Amino acid sequence: MLNKQGKIDSVLKTLQDFLPTNHLVPLHEPLFRGNENKYVKECIDTGWVSSLGKFVDRFEEDLAAYTGVKRAVAVANGTSALHICLVLAGVKAGDEVLVPALTFVATANAVVYCQAVPHFVDSCYETLGVDPDKLAVYLSDIAEVKNGVCYNKQTGRRISAVVPMHTFGHPVDMDKIIAVAEEYNLVVVEDCAESIGSFYKGKHTGNFGLVSAMSFNGNKTITTGGGGAVLTNDEELGRFAKHLTTQAKIPHKWEFRHDMVGYNYRMPNINAALGCAQLEQLPEFLEKKRSLAEKYRQVFAKSDVVDFFVEPEFAKSNYWFNALILKPAMKYLRDDMLALLNDNNIMSRPIWNLMYTLEMYQNCPRMDCSVAKDIGRRLINIPSSVVLGD
């Protein structure tokens, strides 16, 4: 029987056996071995480095084609994409928006940008994302629909939308989410910040909500440096998204005409050039990441300390960030294990703090989030870079 130190040492040794720990192994570093230099150099050579240029249009077209949506609008980052998605979804000041308690802070922040109120909901062990069954039971207790509008009986505020987030690229059960949303007349906004290359029942994430948001930050599966995108299958809504994110400027040869308050959320051409080159390599990246995930699954299959998190059976994940889940009796090891791994050049981190524990969100409405709390105590992210799958 291993003692405490022996248990965390066993996880360290398992990782050391196949990770190159003679130097720091990052959580997720970008890989540039395609046409990145060529496309970026073209931007520099031609002077088209800002928000106009052929690579912005191409990136939007290529992204829409890959994901299967009708329209993609490239923006400055994933948070701005989320903000615009909520605006397009009709979220108004004073509304409540259902978001996971276990998510990156941008999901909740985007709700507040609309002067709305995040309403935190629980996650499930199968996907790490919103638990649709538990949500349905919760809404049956606290919500009522009057004249086609959903209200929180406890606060009197309208609940206008639900934002499922595909945690670490693992799709949530969208069929069940949509069923709950339809019952309570909620707009579905998918937070796909982490799920480029992930599929739910054969269809790419981002195809299920009215709108969805993606991120191409430097640590994502593909990167534009900073950047994001709004995806939708409503072409008119897509055109409106483009208008809103380009300062609501009406096209004209010389005049500055704006017909509403817009946002300067445009993606620069030089960033889109990176995105085009990265998107060309995405199938290879995904293959390498699945290879790495399979290695992790195999080497931790017999561990008495941790389980390797695998995609739900209805989904094909991009395995953006790989995750170890400490067995329930081992959750007390989390912080010591994080310290040991990082001290030995294996970058690792816990999952995000629950949103309602952050100072600015402590007074927001929430359901029982006991599963999210348990996941938070037991999950550790480990190195997930594409190059590790070579």
Backbone hydrogen bonds, N-H to C=O, Kabsch-Sander energy under -0.5 kcal/mol:
donor,donor_aa,acceptor,acceptor_aa,energy
7,K,3,N,-2.2
8,I,4,K,-1.8
9,D,5,Q,-2.4
10,S,6,G,-1.7
11,V,7,K,-1.1
12,L,8,I,-2.0
13,K,9,D,-2.8
14,T,10,S,-1.8
15,L,11,V,-1.9
16,Q,12,L,-2.7
17,D,13,K,-1.6
18,F,15,L,-1.3
19,L,15,L,-1.7
21,T,19,L,-1.9
23,H,20,P,-1.0
25,V,345,N,-3.0
33,R,31,L,-0.6
39,Y,35,N,-2.7
40,V,36,E,-2.5
41,K,37,N,-2.5
42,E,38,K,-1.7
43,C,39,Y,-1.6
44,I,40,V,-2.2
45,D,41,K,-3.4
46,T,42,E,-2.2
47,G,43,C,-1.4
48,W,43,C,-0.7
49,V,47,G,-1.6
56,V,53,G,-0.8
57,D,53,G,-1.0
58,R,54,K,-2.4
59,F,55,F,-2.8
60,E,56,V,-2.2
61,E,57,D,-2.3
62,D,58,R,-3.2
63,L,59,F,-2.6
64,A,60,E,-2.1
65,A,61,E,-2.2
66,Y,62,D,-2.4
67,T,63,L,-2.4
68,G,64,A,-1.9
69,V,64,A,-0.7
71,R,232,T,-1.9
73,V,230,V,-2.6
74,A,72,A,-0.5
75,V,228,G,-2.7
76,A,265,Y,-1.8
78,G,227,G,-0.6
81,A,77,N,-1.6
82,L,78,G,-2.2
83,H,79,T,-2.4
84,I,80,S,-2.4
85,C,81,A,-2.3
86,L,82,L,-2.2
87,V,83,H,-2.0
88,L,84,I,-2.9
89,A,85,C,-1.7
90,G,87,V,-1.5
91,V,86,L,-2.3
94,G,115,Q,-2.5
95,D,92,K,-2.1
96,E,158,R,-3.1
97,V,117,V,-2.3
98,L,161,A,-2.6
99,V,97,V,-0.5
99,V,119,H,-2.1
101,A,121,V,-2.6
103,T,101,A,-1.0
107,T,104,F,-1.8
108,A,104,F,-0.5
109,N,105,V,-2.7
110,A,106,A,-2.4
111,V,107,T,-0.8
112,V,108,A,-1.6
113,Y,109,N,-1.9
114,C,110,A,-0.7
114,C,111,V,-0.9
115,Q,112,V,-2.5
116,A,111,V,-1.8
117,V,95,D,-3.0
119,H,97,V,-2.8
120,F,118,P,-0.5
120,F,365,P,-2.3
121,V,99,V,-2.0
124,C,129,G,-1.9
128,L,124,C,-2.2
131,D,122,D,-1.9
135,L,131,D,-2.1
136,A,132,P,-2.1
137,V,133,D,-1.8
138,Y,134,K,-2.2
139,L,135,L,-2.8
140,S,136,A,-1.7
141,D,137,V,-0.7
141,D,138,Y,-1.0
142,I,138,Y,-2.1
143,A,139,L,-2.4
144,E,151,Y,-2.1
146,K,144,E,-0.6
146,K,149,V,-2.9
149,V,146,K,-1.6
151,Y,144,E,-3.1
152,N,157,R,-3.0
153,K,142,I,-3.0
153,K,151,Y,-0.7
154,Q,142,I,-0.5
156,G,152,N,-3.3
159,I,150,C,-2.6
160,S,96,E,-2.1
160,S,158,R,-0.7
161,A,96,E,-0.8
162,V,187,V,-2.5
163,V,98,L,-3.0
166,H,191,D,-1.9
167,T,165,M,-1.4
169,G,166,H,-2.0
170,H,167,T,-2.3
174,M,172,V,-1.6
177,I,173,D,-1.9
178,I,174,M,-2.9
179,A,175,D,-1.9
180,V,176,K,-2.1
181,A,177,I,-2.6
182,E,178,I,-2.7
183,E,179,A,-1.9
184,Y,180,V,-1.7
185,N,182,E,-0.7
186,L,181,A,-2.7
187,V,160,S,-2.1
189,V,162,V,-2.4
189,V,187,V,-0.6
190,E,188,V,-0.5
190,E,211,V,-1.9
191,D,164,P,-2.9
192,C,190,E,-1.1
192,C,213,A,-2.1
195,S,192,C,-1.6
198,S,195,S,-2.1
199,F,316,K,-3.0
200,Y,203,K,-3.3
201,K,199,F,-0.6
201,K,314,F,-2.6
203,K,200,Y,-1.9
205,T,198,S,-2.3
207,N,204,H,-1.1
210,L,188,V,-2.2
211,V,188,V,-0.9
212,S,231,L,-2.0
213,A,190,E,-2.3
214,M,229,A,-2.6
215,S,193,A,-0.6
216,F,227,G,-3.3
218,G,225,G,-0.8
220,K,217,N,-2.0
224,T,216,F,-2.5
226,G,224,T,-1.5
228,G,75,V,-2.1
229,A,214,M,-1.6
230,V,73,V,-2.5
231,L,212,S,-2.7
232,T,71,R,-2.0
235,E,233,N,-0.8
238,G,234,D,-2.3
239,R,235,E,-2.2
240,F,236,E,-2.0
241,A,237,L,-2.3
242,K,238,G,-2.0
243,H,239,R,-2.0
244,L,240,F,-2.9
245,T,241,A,-2.2
246,T,242,K,-0.5
246,T,243,H,-0.9
247,Q,244,L,-0.8
247,Q,263,Y,-2.0
248,A,243,H,-2.2
249,K,246,T,-1.3
250,I,257,R,-3.4
257,R,250,I,-0.5
257,R,255,E,-1.0
258,H,256,F,-0.5
259,D,248,A,-1.5
262,G,260,M,-0.6
263,Y,244,L,-3.3
265,Y,245,T,-1.4
265,Y,263,Y,-1.6
267,M,74,A,-0.8
269,N,50,S,-5.9
270,I,49,V,-1.2
272,A,268,P,-2.1
273,A,269,N,-2.1
274,L,270,I,-1.3
275,G,271,N,-2.1
276,C,272,A,-2.5
277,A,273,A,-1.8
278,Q,274,L,-2.5
279,L,275,G,-2.8
280,E,276,C,-1.5
281,Q,277,A,-0.7
281,Q,278,Q,-0.9
282,L,278,Q,-0.5
282,L,279,L,-0.9
284,E,281,Q,-0.5
285,F,281,Q,-2.4
286,L,282,L,-2.9
287,E,283,P,-1.8
288,K,284,E,-2.4
289,K,285,F,-2.5
290,R,286,L,-2.3
291,S,287,E,-1.8
292,L,288,K,-2.2
293,A,289,K,-2.4
294,E,290,R,-2.2
295,K,291,S,-1.9
296,Y,292,L,-2.4
297,R,293,A,-2.6
298,Q,294,E,-2.3
299,V,295,K,-2.6
300,F,296,Y,-1.9
301,A,298,Q,-1.0
303,S,300,F,-1.4
307,D,325,I,-2.3
309,F,307,D,-0.5
309,F,323,A,-2.7
315,A,312,P,-1.8
316,K,199,F,-2.8
318,N,169,G,-0.7
320,W,168,F,-1.1
321,F,168,F,-0.7
322,N,382,I,-0.7
324,L,380,I,-3.2
325,I,307,D,-3.3
326,L,324,L,-0.6
326,L,378,R,-2.9
327,K,305,V,-2.6
330,M,327,K,-3.1
331,K,328,P,-1.0
333,L,330,M,-2.5
334,R,331,K,-1.5
337,M,333,L,-2.7
338,L,334,R,-2.5
339,A,335,D,-2.2
340,L,336,D,-2.3
341,L,337,M,-2.7
342,N,338,L,-2.3
343,D,339,A,-2.2
344,N,340,L,-0.9
344,N,341,L,-0.8
345,N,342,N,-1.3
346,I,341,L,-2.6
347,M,25,V,-1.9
347,M,345,N,-0.8
349,R,381,N,-1.3
351,I,379,L,-0.7
355,M,101,A,-2.7
357,T,354,L,-2.0
358,L,355,M,-1.5
361,Y,358,L,-1.7
362,Q,358,L,-0.6
362,Q,359,E,-0.9
364,C,361,Y,-1.4
367,M,120,F,-2.2
373,K,369,C,-2.3
374,D,370,S,-2.0
375,I,371,V,-2.9
376,G,372,A,-2.4
377,R,373,K,-1.3
378,R,374,D,-0.9
378,R,375,I,-1.0
379,L,375,I,-1.9
380,I,324,L,-2.6
381,N,349,R,-3.1
382,I,322,N,-1.7
384,S,27,L,-3.7
388,L,385,S,-1.1
389,G,386,V,-2.2
390,D,387,V,-1.4
